[in-house]
């Protein structure tokens, strides 16, 4: 737990140190780092459920450029994570329903923002509960079970990471939704960490740590349902250490990229091109409309900024069309892909 808090404090201090004496430009440096860590957590959480999208596809989906359905689902998971963390001061049934609604809005089969109203069972080849690997509680018991879970989440007499692991496992056992249980259950962990003041500004990519060995994670959930709590707690402790190591590596990579940009870009301080640089860490795919919104520049200035960044080889144009043009910050894409590669996946 101390390592999670230390990581949060280190990245916060890094941004404050870099912004010291640099005016408004650098004041935005922490927000992109926090957002990119949240996005990597959302991508890893989705990948645990078999929903995979690369950094390039995610970046394009974030500006509603052409992307596949998986990228759109992961983008929705980012919104769900943001919703859960924003409501961390009051973790409740309503805040969990709000996160589910953000995750699966538009997917009516999942009844977004509503508890399931029928029996479900788990098992890839299970055609009935009799052959399932796990049968969650009857749907009529879900509301009371969730009220009991929230009462447990609000306790203050337990080690926080132990409490998070148990709450997550119990959420998965209740399985309150038709779909999205795993992803919403992992957003609950981050809401709890924020609520307990373990994290203040960052989302530590714990799911990336779990993703390293999904078989062990699922086996730990099965053990919990059999009454053995230790494996799921151990999984969360180990996943947190792995997440912090990988997260620090990612932050270091992005810091090197950002410093390199500053040296290569000839534009004056305060220009639209300079103001855009921090945003590229979090959103490495941009169009002119995004640049206008991010920097507050007029369209002509936004277009010049993109051209300057292209000349400095910070941005690269995607495609050759003249309409709906998009540019990528490939160095950020590479850093995010390297993060995913380090996570690996077993099981």
PyMOL commands that set and color helices and strands:
alter all, ss='L'
color gray80, all
select helices_A, chain A and resi 2-19+24-27+29-48+55-62+69-86+88-90+93-104+108-110+129-131+139-153+160-174+181-195+206-211+214-225+230-264+272-282+288-295+299-311+330-343
alter helices_A, ss='H'
color red, helices_A
select strands_A, chain A and resi 285-286+316-318+326-328
alter strands_A, ss='S'
color yellow, strands_A
deselect
rebuild
show_as cartoon
